[in-house]
Amino acid sequence: MKIADKIEILEIPMKIMGTESTIYPTLIWDDNNVILVDAGLPNNLKEIKNAMDKAGVPFEKIDTIIVTHQDIDHIGGINDIVEELNDIKVLAHGDDKPYIQGEKKILRLNNSNFMDRINALPEEERLKILDMFENASVKVDVVLSNGEELAYCGGIIVIHTPGHTPGHICLYHEESKSLIVGDALNIDEEQLIVTNTQALNEKERKIVINWLKKFIELDVENVITYHGGLFNDNSNQKIKELI
């Protein structure tokens, strides 16, 4: 799905733990760089190649992967890409770096409800899922920090948005006025929402409000959510309403 010149949402079908859905990695490029924001699961490589082919961007041109956070459906596909292309830089926030690199257990695996779902699977599928988690770790080449502006593709601003994970980040692509939000925000019944608002305590709500206030300092036309796709209905105002 084309958002603006040289920025597209890739629509990637995903199946994990018996659930089928669509995820939306973002592709940004210029004459010097091709950047993929998040990389799906290990079995999504073929779909990513096909989606990039439709966008008219050769897969082998990817030179940078920016990770919004540590979840398996965001980092699981990185190793397959790195193995095929070798010379790729992986960028992520420092607070999620040890989880992405496998130095710490991905936080999802400490969630009892999530582990109950895994343990309820048939044995073969359960072992397959656990193996996928164990082999998802990848080296982070560049640590990102809040407010940093990356000199890629007309400028990309890093916004630290802790909550979903400690090192969750969002990215603002200046040229297209697009805010790539990973799992920080989602779309429900065509409305923009904060992910899992009902599970937040008062301290966490204050943290979320702080980064929402960072968003309204930007001129946002497009909000790209990883699980809901594109929201572009008066985005600035909708973000203010979330606060």
Helices and strands as residue ranges (DSSP letters): E 2-4, E 7-9, E 12-16, E 19-23, E 26-29, E 34-37, G 42-44, H 45-55, G 59-61, E 64-66, H 72-75, H 78-85, E 89-93, H 97-100, G 107-110, H 112-119, H 123-134, E 142-144, E 149-150, E 156-160, E 169-173, E 178-182, E 185-188, E 191-194, G 197-199, H 202-215, E 222-225, E 229-231, H 235-242
